[in-house]
């Protein structure tokens, strides 16, 4: 599983940042995200720590978002729906 952090934006969507792209983020991109490079790195490290014992089966990812009017950032694990497979769809239909 590739290390990544989703960063909340003012544009109504989250931006996924992968570890290998962390250093290549431009000052303009940081400005659009309204986050400093040191703070982004801290959030990324916090996300890595939260994901330590997680697997793909847990279906969670770290997401950073601003609080207190953007003065602070927090990182939480958010759950996402799993991919549907024909085998699982059959199970869901059988339960209904």
ChimeraX attribute file (.defattr): number of C-alpha atoms within 10 A of each C-alpha:
attribute: neighborCount
match mode: 1-to-1
recipient: residues
	/A:1	6
	/A:2	7
	/A:3	15
	/A:4	21
	/A:5	27
	/A:6	23
	/A:7	22
	/A:8	18
	/A:9	16
	/A:10	9
	/A:11	9
	/A:12	7
	/A:13	10
	/A:14	16
	/A:15	15
	/A:16	14
	/A:17	16
	/A:18	14
	/A:19	16
	/A:20	10
	/A:21	10
	/A:22	15
	/A:23	10
	/A:24	9
	/A:25	11
	/A:26	11
	/A:27	12
	/A:28	9
	/A:29	11
	/A:30	13
	/A:31	11
	/A:32	12
	/A:33	19
	/A:34	16
	/A:35	21
	/A:36	12
	/A:37	16
	/A:38	9
	/A:39	12
	/A:40	20
	/A:41	16
	/A:42	14
	/A:43	23
	/A:44	25
	/A:45	17
	/A:46	17
	/A:47	23
	/A:48	18
	/A:49	12
	/A:50	15
	/A:51	18
	/A:52	8
	/A:53	8
	/A:54	14
	/A:55	11
	/A:56	9
	/A:57	7
	/A:58	12
	/A:59	14
	/A:60	17
	/A:61	22
	/A:62	23
	/A:63	22
	/A:64	23
	/A:65	18
	/A:66	17
	/A:67	10
	/A:68	7
	/A:69	7
	/A:70	10
	/A:71	9
	/A:72	11
	/A:73	18
	/A:74	12
	/A:75	21
	/A:76	17
	/A:77	16
	/A:78	12
	/A:79	12
	/A:80	10
	/A:81	7
	/A:82	11
	/A:83	7
	/A:84	8
	/A:85	8
	/A:86	8
	/A:87	8
	/A:88	11
	/A:89	10
	/A:90	10
	/A:91	10
	/A:92	10
	/A:93	8
	/A:94	8
	/A:95	6
	/A:96	5
